[in-house]
Every structure is written in structure tokens, then in C-alpha cells.
Amino acid sequence: MAHHRILLVSAAMGGGHLQIARELERRLRARGHTTLLVDQLSVMPGPTGRWLGRLYIWLVNRAPRIYQWVYQTFFLARQKGGERAGVPVRLALSGLRRVADGFRPDLAVSTYPLCSLALGELRRRGQLSCPAVTVLTTFSVNYLWLHPAVDLELCISGPAAEDVTRRTGRPAAVCGPVVRDAFWDHAGDGVGVREGLGVDGDRHLALVTTGSMGLVGDAVTAAEAIASLPDWVPVVLCGHSEMLAEQLAQVEGAVAVDWSDDMPSMMAAADVLVDNNCGMAAKEALACGLPVVTFRPISGHGRDDTDALAGLGLTDRVDEVSELQAALARILHDPRCRRDREDRGRALFVADAAEMLEQVAARAGR
């Protein structure tokens, strides 16, 4: 297989999209390819990219109804190709084109919706000569991911690929979620994590995640509900949210920690993952066989992703405290349910996205 130059474009809108891009970069480099990973926010004029990232956090945490309107208006509603989210996309085009002109890639890859629109727009204008591929990182599909000039979409589930095909009229491929090998190797030190957190081995640990940005949602209510159960301890990853850590300090029995870089060990220590958006942590949990429960998902994409994952039989979407407690009891006391979750989750990982990207680059170079 010939070596190729592959441009990866993502955005620091939470940690998941960039993390997936970094894992793709690691795999592609291991296969001998030259890569360049670009945060699209960094090529936007002045502080525009930083403002966009901060606006997203503010909308989700402080104005969920406004974010839901934004999601319905720009993510879900049909619009003319190339016009969707026009302002932030246009602001990125010049910088992204300069990067592409300097790097001269054989393939350009996006792992974030606005990046897919930008690459597609450069393709439409004839300013990006190589193929552009979108790696959809979500279980649900919306139009913000899709530009008519993008050459291919890789999806993390079969239903998502079918939805892309329905919306675009062109075939999509299925690669499965992209997670680090450590989640498959079971190399995490779960015992060490429990000891460090002061959680006895005979107690059940619920790992509550809110994303790297600490998207608060109802994490405090979830922690209270779990802590009230006999022999359960909620361990909440607060991301970079000091406000969430301060709130959890008032919840008796809860353990609040900063975001951990050793998520394989955190998951090895846990009996269940409780999240609020079916993001990166949920995909990692599926790889290592940790059951997922989604409590009061955040507005917009969080709700749609949760519904899509629930449709695959891989999470319980629960909105009431009693439902959350019942879901934890079912996962703990029903071995068949747990085994079914493990089997269904691991069955999603059908192919190596890096190998599929390599094949696209090879076909383009013929």
C-alpha cells in the first residue's frame, strides 16, 4: 500500500471529536502515512473560534431551550446545500484552504460537522482537489454533518449509514466507533482506581460522566439518586467545571473528580456508566463491555443520540430518579441483560476506520 498525505480536520467543541481525530491520526501514522491534524477553530479569524466554543458550552449549560432551537433550525431543518451554518463555515474557509494548499493532502477527513461543511464547500468551489470524507462520530444523523460535495461518509452504526443514504442519495459505509485500543485490552487498573477513591471492593461504583467540558445537565440529581441506594457510590467526572465540583461537594456519598486521562482504568473500576449525551465515554464503555444508562440527556444532539443508542438496545434513556435506580438494579441483578449489552456493544465495531480511509486515498491516487 502506497503512503499518503492525510489531512484530519476536527474542532475543540468538547474532547470527543478531537480525540477521535487523534486516534485516527495514530492509526494512520502506524500504517506509514503522513498526517496533519488541524483544529478548525484555530484557523478562524482572531478569537472567533474560541468564542464559538464558549458559546456552545454556555448554550448547553445555561440556555438549553435556545440550544434546542438552534439544533432544530440549523441541524435538522432542510436547507440548500452549502448554505447551512454559513457564517462559521465561511469564516473557516480561507484558513483551511491555506492549510490544505501548504500540506497538499491526498485525502481530507472531518470528525466534526462544521468541518465537514467546510471541506465540502472547498470541494464544491474547486479549492480542494483531493477527496473529502466525513467520519460521523454520533449515533444519530443530522444535516449539519452532510455536504453534497463530500465524497463519502463513514458511520458508527448501520442505522446511521442508512439514514445518511436516505438523506444524501449516496451510499455510506459503516466503520463502527473509533476508540483507543486500551478499551479493548482490559489493561485498566480498576482496583487501583477504587483504592485511590476510597471505594470498597464490595460496593457498586456508578461512573457518572458529563463530557470533558462538564456539561452539567442533571449530574447532581443523578449523583443524589445513586448515593441514596444501598452499596452504591457515584463517582462523577466533572470535566473542567468547577461549578459542578462545588455542587457535588454537598452530596453526601458522592465522589467528584476532575476529568481523567486514564478512562480505561476508571471504566475497569465501574459497574455501570451513567452519562447525559451518549458521547465519547459511552462509545468507550461499549468497547470495554461496561453497560450504559443515560439520565436526562442534554438538549439537541444529546437527546437524538440517546434515542438512537437506545434503539440499538445499548442504553436506557431515563428521565426520572426511580427509573434510573430501577435501571441500575436491572443491570446489576440480571446477568443475561448485561451479557446482551456487552455482545451488542462490541458487535458495533465492525471495521477499522483508518484502514477504510487508507483505501479511499489509494483509490484516489490511481
N, C-alpha and C positions, 0 to 999 in steps of 0.2 A: 504494500500500500504506500503510495506516494505521501510525502509530508506536505502539509498545507498550512496556510496562514489563516487563523480563525479569529474573528473579532467577536467578543462577547459583550453585550450591552445590557446593563441592568440599572437599578435605581435603589438608593438607600431609603426606601419607604418601608421601614421595618427591616429586620435582618434576613428574612426568609428568601427573598428574591436574589439578593446578593450572595447569600450562602449557596444557593443552588448554582448560580453562575460560577462561584469559586470551585465547587465540586466538579462541574463540567470542565473548567479550566484544568484542574488537577488531572482528571482522567485523559483529557486530550493531550496534555503535555506528556503524560506517561506513555501515550501511543506515538510520541515523537513529533507532534505538531507544535507549531509556534502560535502562541495565543497572546491576545491583548484584551484585558478586561477593563471596561470603562463604565463608571457611574454616570449615567446621563445627566443627573442633577449637577454634576461638576462641570459640564460643558455648556450649561446655560449661562446667559449674561449675568455678571455681577452676583448678587446674593439671591437671584431668583430661585435657584434650585433649593437653597436652604429654606427659603420662605415656603416653598411648595411642600417640603417635608414637614415643616412645623404646622402648616395649615391642616394637613391630613390628621396629625395627632390631635390637634385642637378640635376638629370636627368630630372625630370618633369619640373622644373623651368628654367633650363639653357640649357639643351640639349634634347629637345623633340624628335628630329629625332632619336637620339641614343636610347631613351627610346622606341620609336615605333619599332625600330629594335629588341631590347631586348624582347619586348612584342610579336612580330611576331615569333621570334626564340624560345623562351622558354615557352611562354604561349599558343601559338596557334598551333605550329607545332607538329606533332605526334612524339613521342619518345618512346623508350622502357620503360615499367613501372618500376619505381624505379630509373631511371637514370635522370629524369628531374630535373633541378636546383640542380644537385648532390652535388656541393661543399657546399653551405649554408645549405642544408639539413643534410649532413654528419656532419658538424660542430656542429649541434644541437643535434645529436642523443645521445651522451654519457650523456650530462647534462639532457636531457629529460628523458632518461631511469632511471637515478638516482632519479629524482623526482617521477617517476611512481613507482619505487621499494619502495621508502620510504612511499608514500601515499597509495599504493595498491588500486587503484580505481576499482569500478565495471563498470565504463564507462568512456571513454576518448572522449572529444569533442573539435573540432577545429573550429575557426571562421576566420582563415586566411590561404591562400593557402599553404605557406611553412610549416605551422603547420600540415596541412592535409597530406602533403607528408611525414613529419617526423613521424607522428603517423602511417601512412600506412606502412612505412618502418620498424618501430619497430614491427608491426603486422606481416609483411612478414618474418622477421627474428625470430619470435617466442619470442621476448623480451617484448611484451605487451600482456598479457593474456586476458584482457577484450575487449569488442567490442569498435571500434572507429567509431565515427560519425562526419561527416563534416556538419556544418551549413553554406551553401553558403550565403554570405551576399550581393551578387551582382545580378543584373537582367540578366546579360549575363554570359555565362559559357565558361571557357577555361580549357585546360588540366592541368594547374598548380594546379587547385582545386582537381584533381582526381587522386587517387592512387588505383590500383586494389585490394589492401588488406584492404582498408577501408570498413566497413560493411554497411554503409548507408549514403546517402546524403539527407539533408533536404534543400529544396529550397524555395525562397521567391515568386515564381510565378509558375503557371502551365507550361508555355512555357519553363522556365528554367529547371524544373523537366523532361520534355520531352526531352530536349537537353541532360541532364545528362544520361538518359536512353539510348538514341541513341549512346552516346559515350562510355558508360561502359557496356551496355548489361544487367544491373540490374536495378530493379525498384528504383525510387527515390520518396520521399514524399514531400508534399507541406505544409509549415507551415505559410507562409506569412512573411513579415518583422517583425523584433523584435525591438520595440521601447518602451520607458518608458510610464507608464500609464498616466503621466501628459499630454501627447499629445492627449489623448482621453478625459480627464476630463475637458478640456477647462478652466483650472484653472489659466492660464497665465494672468498677469496684463498688457494687451496691452495698456491701457490708461496711466498707469504709465510709460511704456517704451517711449511712444510718448512724454509725458511731459518731461521726462529726456533727450530726444534727441532734444527737441525743435521743434518737428514736429507738426504743427497744425492738429486738427482733421479732417478738410475738405480737407487735402492734401492726395494724394495716396502714400503709402510707399512701395517701392520695396526692399526687403531684399536680398542683394547680398552676397552669401557665397562662400568661396574658400577653405573650409576644415580647420581643426584645425591647419594645418601646413602652411596655407596661400599659397596654390598652385596658383601662380599669374595668369597664363593664360592670359585672356583679361579682367580682372575685371575692370581695369581703363577705358578701352573703353566702357564697359557696363555702368559704372557709368556716364560717359560723355553723353552717349546716353539717359539715363534715366533722368538725370538732365536737359537736353535740352527740355524735354516735359513739357507742362504747368501742374502745380499742382502735379507733381511727385517729390519725394525725394528718391534718392538711399541711403540706409544705408548699408554699406559694412562691413562685419565681416572679419577682416584681419588676424585672427588666431594669430600666433606668428611671422608674417612677418613685421618687422619694415620698410623694403623697400616698401612694398605695402602701408603702412600707410603714408609714406612720399610722395609717388606718388599721393595719393588721396587728400592730403592737397592742391594740386594745382588744384583740380577740383572744380570749384565753384558750390555750392549747394549740394555737396556730404557730407555725414557724415560717417567718418571712426571710427570704434570701435574695441577694442580687442575682441577676442573670448568670447562669453557669456556662462556661465553655465546655465542661465535661458532661454534656447531656446524656451520653451513653451510661455513665455511672448513676446519674440521677434517675434515669428510667429503670436501670437494673435494681435500684432500691425500692421502686414503687410497685404498688399493686394495681393502680389504675391512673390514667391521665384524665384530668378534668380541665378542659380548655374552653375558650369562648369564641373561636373563629375558625377552627379546623385548618390552622396554618401549618408552619414548618414542624412544630412539635408533634402535631397529630400524624404527619407523614412519617416522622422518625419513629413514633410509637408503633405504627403499623409494621415497620420493618423488624422491630425487636419483639413483636408479639405482645405489646402492652395494650390492654383494652382502653378505649377512648369513650368518654362521656362529655357531651357539650352542653354547658349550662348557660342559658340566656345569651345566645350568640350576639355579637355586636351587629349593628345595623349594616345594611348594604350587602357587600360580598360575604360577610361572616354568616349571615342567615342563609344565603343561597348555597354557599359551600357546605354548611352543616346539613342542609336538606339533601344535597347531592350525596354526601358521605353516608347519611342515614339511609338513603335509597339503596346503597350498596350493602347495607346491613353492618356497617362498621362504626357507627356511633349511635348513642341515644341522644336525641335532642330533648332536653328537659328544661322547663321554664319555672317549675315550682320546686320548693325545697323538698317536699315529700317525694316528688318524682326523682330528684337527684339521689336522695337517700335510698329509695327503692332500687334504682339502677345500680348503685354501689353494692347493695345486698345481693342482687341477682348475679352480678359478675363474680362476686366473691364466693357464693354458695352453689353456683350452677356450673360445674366443670365443662359440661357439653357446650354451654353458651360461650365460655372462654375459649375453648378449643376451636369452635366455629369462627370466632372473631380472629384468632391467630391465623387460621388457614385462609380465610377470605382476605385478610390484610396482606399476607405475604404473596398471595396469588396476583396481586396488582402489579408486582414488579416483574414485568414480562420481558423487558429488553434493556440494553444499556443505551441511554440517550446519546452518550459520547460516540459510541460505535455507529449509531444511526446518522449523527451529524457528519462523521468521517465519510460515510458512504455518499451523502449528499454532495460534499466537497469533491469527492472523487469523480462522481458523475459529471459535475460542472466542469471539471478540468479536462475531460476527454475531448 
